[in-house]
Amino acid sequence: MFKRLSVYLHEMYPPVSRLIVSGGLFFVVYYLVLLTSHVGTITVGLRKIIGSLTVFVFLLSLRIADEFKDAETDKINFPHRPLPSGRVKKRDLITLFATSLSIIVVLNLVFMNNTIYFAVLLAYAALMSVWFLPNGIYSQIYYWHLRHITLCSSY
């Protein structure tokens, strides 16, 4: 399973570049919050690292949801990708999703003081898992385009 997940991550969600993007997104939002709160010092510590990892896992969960949403069309249009080609199994992606999400939930509950914001993020992810399915989102084409703008901005 670990070798299959390594192939998946290398091809579909390269960890190093995605960690850099996630850290950048987190620190931009963090800096904007500091500016609006009139706080002058920027610190880097455990909480900021956990915040960046939370963004990383959130974007990873969207990537995995996209794999399931597009499973049938990817078999036709992108048969070389890890899931349609059989180099990674759905069970592997579910395990990756559940494990990474569990770790982030524990880290946020133990070390962070942002329970409300984290709950909103989880609710958004849960709602997207419902609306991200083909029967739901493709029937609302304008919403589909708006949703994919968010996804594309993370790449």
Residue frames as a rotation matrix with the C-alpha (Angstrom) as fourth column:
MET 1
0.562 0.827 0.000 0.00
0.827 -0.562 0.000 0.00
0.000 0.000 -1.000 0.00
PHE 2
0.430 -0.438 -0.789 2.78
0.210 -0.802 0.559 2.47
-0.878 -0.406 -0.253 0.85
LYS 3
-0.683 -0.685 0.254 4.42
0.378 -0.034 0.925 1.99
-0.625 0.728 0.282 -2.54
ARG 4
-0.203 0.698 0.687 1.10
0.950 -0.028 0.310 2.59
0.236 0.716 -0.658 -4.29
LEU 5
0.751 0.486 -0.446 0.47
0.608 -0.773 0.182 5.72
-0.256 -0.408 -0.876 -2.22
SER 6
-0.084 -0.871 -0.483 3.97
0.242 -0.489 0.838 6.93
-0.967 -0.046 0.252 -3.00
VAL 7
-0.714 -0.101 0.693 3.20
0.691 0.057 0.721 6.61
-0.112 0.993 0.029 -6.71
TYR 8
0.290 0.926 0.242 -0.08
0.924 -0.337 0.183 8.45
0.251 0.171 -0.953 -6.24
LEU 9
0.653 -0.058 -0.755 1.44
0.416 -0.806 0.421 11.29
-0.633 -0.589 -0.503 -4.24
HIS 10
-0.430 -0.900 -0.072 4.36
0.367 -0.247 0.897 11.67
-0.825 0.359 0.436 -6.65
GLU 11
-0.749 0.124 0.651 2.08
0.655 -0.017 0.756 11.94
0.105 0.992 -0.069 -9.68
MET 12
0.020 0.934 0.357 -1.07
0.725 -0.259 0.638 13.58
0.689 0.246 -0.682 -8.37
TYR 13
0.923 0.270 0.274 -0.15
-0.001 -0.711 0.703 15.55
0.385 -0.649 -0.656 -5.24
PRO 14
0.092 -0.979 -0.180 3.63
0.468 0.202 -0.860 16.04
0.879 -0.005 0.477 -4.93
PRO 15
0.560 0.275 -0.781 4.14
0.819 -0.041 0.572 16.60
0.126 -0.961 -0.248 -1.19
VAL 16
-0.392 -0.792 -0.468 7.07
0.841 -0.515 0.167 19.03
-0.373 -0.328 0.868 -1.30
SER 17
-0.873 0.072 0.483 5.52
0.244 -0.792 0.559 21.49
0.423 0.606 0.674 -3.73
ARG 18
0.115 0.993 0.034 2.10
0.343 -0.072 0.937 21.16
0.932 -0.096 -0.349 -2.08
LEU 19
0.266 -0.108 -0.958 3.59
0.961 -0.049 0.272 21.79
-0.076 -0.993 0.091 1.36
ILE 20
-0.801 -0.587 -0.113 5.17
0.563 -0.805 0.188 24.98
-0.201 0.087 0.976 0.01
VAL 21
-0.587 0.673 0.449 1.86
0.089 -0.498 0.863 26.09
0.805 0.547 0.232 -1.52
SER 22
0.355 0.760 -0.545 -0.05
0.638 0.229 0.735 25.17
0.683 -0.609 -0.404 1.65
GLY 23
-0.116 -0.496 -0.861 2.40
0.945 -0.322 0.059 27.04
-0.306 -0.806 0.506 3.83
GLY 24
-0.940 -0.235 0.248 2.20
0.320 -0.860 0.397 30.04
0.120 0.452 0.884 1.53
LEU 25
-0.201 0.951 0.237 -1.60
0.196 -0.197 0.960 30.05
0.960 0.239 -0.147 1.59
PHE 26
0.392 0.339 -0.855 -1.66
0.867 0.175 0.467 29.71
0.308 -0.924 -0.225 5.36
PHE 27
-0.373 -0.645 -0.666 0.84
0.837 -0.544 0.058 32.50
-0.400 -0.536 0.743 5.95
VAL 28
-0.813 0.194 0.549 -0.93
0.221 -0.770 0.599 34.88
0.539 0.608 0.583 3.56
VAL 29
0.257 0.966 -0.013 -4.18
0.289 -0.064 0.955 34.43
0.922 -0.249 -0.295 5.48
TYR 30
0.306 -0.235 -0.923 -2.31
0.952 0.107 0.288 34.58
0.031 -0.966 0.256 8.80
TYR 31
-0.756 -0.651 -0.066 -0.59
0.648 -0.759 0.064 37.82
-0.092 0.006 0.996 7.79
LEU 32
-0.503 0.654 0.565 -3.90
0.089 -0.611 0.787 39.36
0.860 0.446 0.249 6.68
VAL 33
0.522 0.671 -0.527 -5.44
0.587 0.165 0.793 38.47
0.619 -0.723 -0.307 10.04
LEU 34
-0.105 -0.652 -0.751 -2.48
0.964 -0.251 0.083 40.08
-0.243 -0.715 0.656 11.80
LEU 35
-0.872 -0.226 0.433 -2.86
0.383 -0.868 0.318 43.22
0.304 0.443 0.843 9.69
THR 36
-0.097 0.926 0.365 -6.57
0.035 -0.364 0.931 43.55
0.995 0.103 0.003 10.43
SER 37
0.652 0.292 -0.700 -5.94
0.654 0.251 0.714 42.85
0.384 -0.923 -0.027 14.13
HIS 38
0.693 -0.466 0.550 -3.17
-0.404 -0.883 -0.239 45.47
0.597 -0.056 -0.800 14.26
VAL 39
0.823 -0.521 0.226 -0.64
0.089 0.511 0.855 42.94
-0.561 -0.683 0.467 15.57
GLY 40
0.676 -0.577 -0.459 2.89
-0.731 -0.602 -0.320 43.82
-0.092 0.552 -0.828 14.54
THR 41
-0.334 -0.895 0.296 4.89
-0.836 0.426 0.345 40.66
-0.435 -0.132 -0.891 15.16
ILE 42
0.617 0.399 -0.678 4.94
-0.680 0.705 -0.203 37.54
0.397 0.586 0.706 13.03
THR 43
-0.159 -0.646 0.746 6.10
-0.849 0.475 0.230 34.39
-0.503 -0.597 -0.625 14.72
VAL 44
0.158 0.145 -0.977 6.72
-0.664 0.748 0.004 30.93
0.731 0.648 0.215 13.34
GLY 45
-0.578 -0.290 0.763 6.12
-0.787 0.445 -0.427 28.05
-0.215 -0.847 -0.486 15.67
LEU 46
-0.916 0.186 0.355 4.25
0.167 0.982 -0.085 24.82
-0.364 -0.019 -0.931 16.18
ARG 47
-0.027 0.994 -0.103 0.81
0.255 -0.093 -0.963 26.36
-0.967 -0.052 -0.251 15.65
LYS 48
0.200 0.055 -0.978 1.79
-0.792 -0.579 -0.195 27.86
-0.577 0.813 -0.072 12.31
ILE 49
-0.823 -0.508 -0.254 3.23
-0.565 0.688 0.455 24.54
-0.056 0.518 -0.853 11.16
ILE 50
-0.670 0.659 0.342 0.00
0.428 0.719 -0.548 22.78
-0.607 -0.221 -0.764 12.19
GLY 51
0.214 0.747 -0.630 -1.98
-0.196 -0.599 -0.777 25.46
-0.957 0.290 0.018 10.34
SER 52
-0.216 -0.393 -0.894 0.05
-0.949 -0.130 0.286 24.85
-0.228 0.911 -0.345 7.19
LEU 53
-0.986 -0.143 0.085 -0.39
-0.130 0.981 0.142 21.08
-0.104 0.129 -0.986 7.55
THR 54
-0.275 0.958 0.078 -4.14
0.249 0.149 -0.957 21.60
-0.929 -0.243 -0.280 7.97
VAL 55
0.289 0.313 -0.905 -4.27
-0.723 -0.548 -0.421 23.45
-0.628 0.775 0.068 4.64
PHE 56
-0.633 -0.625 -0.457 -2.13
-0.774 0.494 0.396 20.69
-0.022 0.604 -0.797 3.08
VAL 57
-0.892 0.320 0.319 -4.49
0.223 0.926 -0.306 17.94
-0.393 -0.202 -0.897 4.27
PHE 58
0.054 0.944 -0.325 -7.57
-0.047 -0.323 -0.945 19.92
-0.997 0.066 0.027 3.28
LEU 59
0.117 -0.070 -0.991 -6.26
-0.941 -0.327 -0.088 20.32
-0.317 0.943 -0.104 -0.27
LEU 60
-0.896 -0.431 -0.106 -5.25
-0.444 0.869 0.217 16.64
-0.001 0.241 -0.970 -0.29
SER 61
-0.546 0.765 0.343 -8.80
0.264 0.545 -0.796 15.67
-0.795 -0.344 -0.499 0.72
LEU 62
0.345 0.638 -0.689 -10.17
-0.500 -0.496 -0.710 17.72
-0.794 0.589 0.148 -2.18
ARG 63
-0.352 -0.575 -0.739 -7.74
-0.936 0.204 0.287 15.97
-0.014 0.792 -0.610 -4.50
ILE 64
-0.969 0.012 0.246 -8.88
-0.027 0.988 -0.155 12.56
-0.245 -0.157 -0.957 -3.26
ALA 65
-0.097 0.995 -0.023 -12.56
0.084 -0.015 -0.996 13.57
-0.992 -0.099 -0.082 -3.55
ASP 66
0.189 0.093 -0.977 -11.85
-0.871 -0.444 -0.211 14.60
-0.454 0.891 -0.003 -7.13
GLU 67
-0.830 -0.520 -0.204 -10.40
-0.558 0.753 0.350 11.15
-0.028 0.404 -0.914 -7.82
PHE 68
-0.708 0.621 0.337 -13.65
0.376 0.735 -0.564 9.51
-0.598 -0.273 -0.754 -6.73
LYS 69
0.145 0.797 -0.587 -15.83
-0.194 -0.559 -0.806 12.06
-0.970 0.231 0.074 -8.51
ASP 70
0.289 -0.119 -0.950 -14.03
-0.926 -0.287 -0.246 11.64
-0.244 0.950 -0.193 -11.82
ALA 71
-0.256 -0.480 0.839 -13.36
-0.356 0.854 0.380 7.89
-0.899 -0.201 -0.390 -11.59
GLU 72
0.363 0.482 0.797 -15.46
0.504 0.618 -0.604 6.94
-0.784 0.621 -0.018 -14.62
THR 73
0.995 0.004 -0.105 -14.37
-0.082 -0.596 -0.798 9.80
-0.066 0.803 -0.593 -16.89
ASP 74
0.261 -0.965 0.025 -10.73
-0.866 -0.222 0.448 9.33
-0.427 -0.138 -0.894 -15.91
LYS 75
0.051 -0.192 0.980 -10.88
0.123 0.975 0.185 5.72
-0.991 0.111 0.074 -17.10
ILE 76
0.676 0.287 0.678 -11.65
0.690 0.077 -0.720 7.09
-0.259 0.955 -0.146 -20.57
ASN 77
0.937 -0.192 0.292 -9.79
-0.020 -0.864 -0.504 10.40
0.349 0.467 -0.813 -20.67
PHE 78
0.207 -0.893 0.399 -6.81
-0.910 -0.325 -0.257 9.75
0.360 -0.309 -0.880 -18.37
PRO 79
0.909 0.239 -0.342 -6.25
-0.150 0.952 0.267 5.99
0.389 -0.191 0.901 -18.18
HIS 80
0.088 -0.972 -0.217 -2.58
0.301 0.233 -0.925 6.54
0.950 0.016 0.313 -17.31
ARG 81
-0.017 -0.060 0.998 -3.35
-0.775 -0.630 -0.051 8.17
0.631 -0.775 -0.036 -13.94
PRO 82
-0.839 -0.513 0.184 -2.73
-0.506 0.608 -0.612 6.06
0.202 -0.606 -0.769 -10.83
LEU 83
-0.398 0.740 0.543 -6.35
-0.485 0.332 -0.809 5.24
-0.778 -0.585 0.227 -9.91
PRO 84
0.586 0.691 -0.423 -7.76
-0.733 0.229 -0.640 4.41
-0.346 0.685 0.641 -13.37
SER 85
0.095 -0.632 -0.769 -4.64
-0.761 0.452 -0.465 2.42
0.642 0.630 -0.438 -14.28
GLY 86
0.842 0.319 -0.436 -4.93
0.002 0.805 0.593 0.34
0.540 -0.500 0.677 -11.10
ARG 87
-0.163 -0.980 -0.118 -1.57
0.285 0.068 -0.956 1.43
0.945 -0.190 0.268 -9.69
VAL 88
-0.956 0.029 0.292 -3.43
-0.287 -0.302 -0.909 2.72
0.062 -0.953 0.297 -6.63
LYS 89
-0.536 0.798 -0.274 -6.64
0.673 0.600 0.433 1.35
0.510 0.048 -0.859 -5.18
LYS 90
0.136 0.692 0.709 -9.64
-0.103 -0.702 0.705 3.24
0.985 -0.169 -0.024 -3.84
ARG 91
0.813 0.143 -0.565 -9.02
0.481 0.383 0.789 1.57
0.329 -0.913 0.242 -0.49
ASP 92
-0.195 -0.963 -0.188 -5.51
0.970 -0.160 -0.184 3.13
0.147 -0.218 0.965 -0.44
LEU 93
-0.592 0.005 0.806 -6.93
0.180 -0.974 0.139 6.60
0.786 0.227 0.575 -1.01
ILE 94
0.556 0.821 0.132 -9.60
-0.045 -0.129 0.991 6.12
0.830 -0.556 -0.035 1.65
THR 95
0.549 -0.446 -0.707 -6.90
0.829 0.399 0.392 5.02
0.108 -0.801 0.588 4.09
LEU 96
-0.557 -0.783 0.277 -4.74
0.760 -0.615 -0.209 8.03
0.334 0.094 0.938 3.21
PHE 97
-0.210 0.587 0.782 -7.70
-0.068 -0.807 0.587 10.37
0.975 0.070 0.209 3.61
ALA 98
0.764 0.603 -0.231 -8.85
0.143 0.191 0.971 8.90
0.629 -0.775 0.060 6.95
THR 99
0.285 -0.746 -0.602 -5.35
0.956 0.266 0.122 8.77
0.069 -0.610 0.789 8.42
SER 100
-0.673 -0.598 0.435 -4.31
0.593 -0.788 -0.166 12.27
0.442 0.146 0.885 7.42
LEU 101
-0.014 0.750 0.661 -7.65
-0.150 -0.656 0.740 13.76
0.989 -0.089 0.121 8.48
SER 102
0.757 0.284 -0.589 -7.49
0.463 0.403 0.789 11.98
0.462 -0.870 0.174 11.86
ILE 103
-0.151 -0.910 -0.385 -4.01
0.985 -0.107 -0.132 13.32
0.079 -0.400 0.913 12.53
ILE 104
-0.700 -0.094 0.708 -5.03
0.245 -0.963 0.114 16.87
0.671 0.253 0.697 11.62
VAL 105
0.401 0.896 0.193 -8.16
-0.010 -0.206 0.979 16.71
0.916 -0.394 -0.074 13.77
VAL 106
0.614 -0.230 -0.755 -6.12
0.775 0.355 0.523 15.59
0.148 -0.906 0.396 16.79
LEU 107
-0.488 -0.872 0.031 -3.42
0.860 -0.487 -0.155 18.22
0.150 -0.049 0.987 16.19
ASN 108
-0.471 0.364 0.803 -6.00
0.038 -0.902 0.431 21.00
0.881 0.234 0.411 15.84
LEU 109
0.626 0.774 -0.091 -7.95
0.098 0.038 0.994 19.96
0.774 -0.631 -0.053 18.92
VAL 110
0.517 -0.488 -0.704 -4.85
0.856 0.313 0.412 19.59
0.019 -0.815 0.579 21.09
PHE 111
-0.360 -0.901 -0.244 -2.60
0.884 -0.413 0.219 22.46
-0.298 -0.137 0.945 19.97
MET 112
-0.759 0.067 0.647 -4.75
0.368 -0.776 0.513 25.07
0.536 0.628 0.564 18.27
ASN 113
-0.638 0.593 -0.492 -7.26
0.358 -0.337 -0.871 27.55
-0.682 -0.731 0.003 19.62
ASN 114
-0.738 0.329 -0.589 -9.31
-0.652 -0.573 0.496 27.74
-0.174 0.750 0.638 16.44
THR 115
-0.756 0.415 0.506 -11.99
0.257 0.899 -0.355 25.14
-0.602 -0.138 -0.786 17.06
ILE 116
0.267 0.921 -0.285 -14.77
0.029 -0.303 -0.952 27.19
-0.963 0.246 -0.108 15.44
TYR 117
0.190 -0.257 -0.947 -12.76
-0.905 -0.419 -0.068 27.91
-0.380 0.871 -0.313 12.28
PHE 118
-0.849 -0.528 0.004 -11.62
-0.500 0.807 0.314 24.32
-0.169 0.265 -0.949 12.06
ALA 119
-0.428 0.786 0.446 -15.21
0.319 0.593 -0.739 23.10
-0.846 -0.174 -0.504 12.45
VAL 120
0.468 0.554 -0.689 -16.25
-0.420 -0.547 -0.724 25.42
-0.778 0.628 -0.023 9.60
LEU 121
-0.295 -0.673 -0.678 -13.46
-0.946 0.108 0.304 23.99
-0.132 0.732 -0.669 7.44
LEU 122
-0.927 -0.020 0.376 -14.56
-0.045 0.997 -0.059 20.43
-0.373 -0.072 -0.925 8.22
ALA 123
0.016 0.999 0.049 -18.20
0.183 0.046 -0.982 21.32
-0.983 0.025 -0.182 7.52
TYR 124
0.298 0.006 -0.955 -17.18
-0.814 -0.521 -0.257 22.82
-0.499 0.854 -0.151 4.18
ALA 125
-0.719 -0.632 -0.289 -15.26
-0.694 0.626 0.356 19.65
-0.044 0.456 -0.889 3.32
ALA 126
-0.699 0.525 0.485 -18.21
0.235 0.809 -0.538 17.48
-0.675 -0.262 -0.689 4.32
LEU 127
0.342 0.856 -0.389 -20.62
-0.131 -0.366 -0.921 19.55
-0.931 0.366 -0.013 2.23
MET 128
-0.010 -0.431 -0.902 -18.24
-0.968 -0.223 0.117 19.41
-0.252 0.874 -0.415 -0.71
SER 129
-0.907 -0.310 0.284 -18.19
-0.256 0.943 0.210 15.62
-0.333 0.118 -0.936 -0.45
VAL 130
-0.120 0.935 0.334 -21.95
0.452 0.351 -0.820 15.72
-0.884 0.052 -0.465 -1.08
TRP 131
0.690 0.458 -0.561 -21.99
-0.179 -0.642 -0.745 18.45
-0.702 0.614 -0.361 -3.74
PHE 132
-0.178 -0.870 -0.460 -18.79
-0.811 -0.135 0.570 17.28
-0.558 0.474 -0.681 -5.37
LEU 133
-0.413 0.095 0.906 -20.41
0.254 0.967 0.014 14.10
-0.874 0.236 -0.424 -6.60
PRO 134
-0.973 -0.094 0.211 -21.31
0.224 -0.172 0.959 14.05
-0.054 0.981 0.188 -10.32
ASN 135
-0.248 0.958 0.143 -25.09
0.883 0.162 0.440 13.91
0.398 0.236 -0.886 -9.85
GLY 136
0.401 0.417 -0.815 -25.04
0.797 -0.598 0.086 16.95
-0.452 -0.684 -0.573 -7.61
ILE 137
-0.091 -0.548 -0.832 -22.47
0.172 -0.831 0.529 19.33
-0.981 -0.095 0.170 -9.02
TYR 138
-0.897 -0.302 0.323 -22.72
0.349 -0.035 0.937 18.78
-0.271 0.953 0.137 -12.75
SER 139
-0.016 0.956 0.294 -26.41
0.985 -0.036 0.171 19.67
0.174 0.293 -0.940 -12.64
GLN 140
0.856 0.197 -0.477 -25.34
0.333 -0.917 0.219 23.10
-0.395 -0.346 -0.851 -11.36
ILE 141
0.470 -0.724 0.504 -22.78
0.829 0.167 -0.534 24.06
0.302 0.669 0.679 -13.98
TYR 142
0.465 -0.312 0.829 -22.11
-0.148 -0.950 -0.274 27.59
0.873 0.004 -0.488 -12.71
TYR 143
0.798 -0.162 0.580 -21.45
-0.584 0.023 0.811 26.31
-0.144 -0.987 -0.076 -9.22
TRP 144
0.796 -0.526 0.299 -19.20
0.542 0.840 0.035 23.61
-0.270 0.134 0.954 -10.72
HIS 145
0.379 -0.667 0.642 -17.07
0.529 -0.413 -0.741 26.27
0.759 0.620 0.196 -12.43
LEU 146
0.530 -0.147 0.835 -16.88
-0.599 -0.763 0.245 28.38
0.601 -0.630 -0.492 -9.28
ARG 147
0.901 -0.157 0.404 -15.83
-0.234 0.608 0.759 25.31
-0.364 -0.779 0.511 -7.28
HIS 148
0.646 -0.679 0.348 -13.09
0.762 0.600 -0.244 24.38
-0.043 0.423 0.905 -9.73
ILE 149
0.503 -0.487 0.714 -11.68
-0.079 -0.849 -0.523 27.91
0.860 0.207 -0.466 -9.61
THR 150
0.677 -0.220 0.702 -10.97
-0.734 -0.132 0.666 27.21
-0.054 -0.966 -0.251 -5.93
LEU 151
0.800 -0.378 0.465 -9.36
0.258 0.918 0.301 23.88
-0.541 -0.120 0.832 -6.78
CYS 152
0.624 -0.567 0.538 -7.27
0.660 0.013 -0.751 25.29
0.419 0.823 0.382 -9.61
SER 153
0.636 -0.390 0.666 -5.97
-0.428 -0.896 -0.116 28.13
0.642 -0.211 -0.737 -7.48
SER 154
0.734 -0.371 0.569 -4.37
-0.486 0.298 0.821 25.56
-0.474 -0.880 0.039 -5.19
TYR 155
0.634 -0.499 0.591 -2.20
0.615 0.789 0.007 24.14
-0.469 0.359 0.807 -7.98
